[in-house]
């Protein structure tokens, strides 16, 4: 049983911390299983089965279900482009490109809660490259340290790492050649979070 579960984890492409959080397991649970300190409970097995859309019997080794169950794909249109630099805008002109992602990546949310944009510019290099597609969750607030699509200074927009301070917000690039932009005091009233970046799609 444990080998089947760990194989699912390893092939998920997600970090241990992310898996534990998404499945509803206590932090350190998976490491304890790997080290033989304890074994998965029936409740944990049930949660894992629900998360990966497989049967409990499969995880227990009682059936030979395919480890990669057939999963519906959700299609998104790129609704426009977003600048990775400054002094840019969100250009809401469809690019004609489409992306497909497994439905499980929406974590139970409706497709309408997301939007896809093409990145242009290199201020987020190497985390985001010009030409990448980002899938964003529509929201008006993100935690400090998140990557977000941000509207500021009227109609200017960018994708940046966001950090909060005492009466200010910083837009932080990854590329050290670009400066951090601090927005503070009355200018904060013009800042609007349009969405949180939740997935990167990149073609080789």
TASUL-V444921 format. One record per run of one state. SS is the DSSP state (@ for helix, = for strand, . for the rest). FROM is the first residue (numbers start at 1). TO is the last residue. If there is no record, write none. Layout:
BEGIN
ss = {SS | SS}
from = {FROM | FROM}
to = {TO | TO}
END
This chain:
BEGIN
ss = {. | @ | . | @ | . | @ | . | @ | . | @ | . | = | . | = | . | = | @ | . | @ | = | . | = | . | = | . | = | . | = | . | = | @ | . | = | .}
from = {1 | 2 | 12 | 16 | 24 | 29 | 35 | 42 | 53 | 56 | 60 | 73 | 84 | 90 | 92 | 98 | 103 | 107 | 111 | 114 | 121 | 133 | 139 | 147 | 153 | 156 | 166 | 168 | 173 | 181 | 185 | 191 | 192 | 202}
to = {1 | 11 | 15 | 23 | 28 | 34 | 41 | 52 | 55 | 59 | 72 | 83 | 89 | 91 | 97 | 102 | 106 | 110 | 113 | 120 | 132 | 138 | 146 | 152 | 155 | 165 | 167 | 172 | 180 | 184 | 190 | 191 | 201 | 204}
END
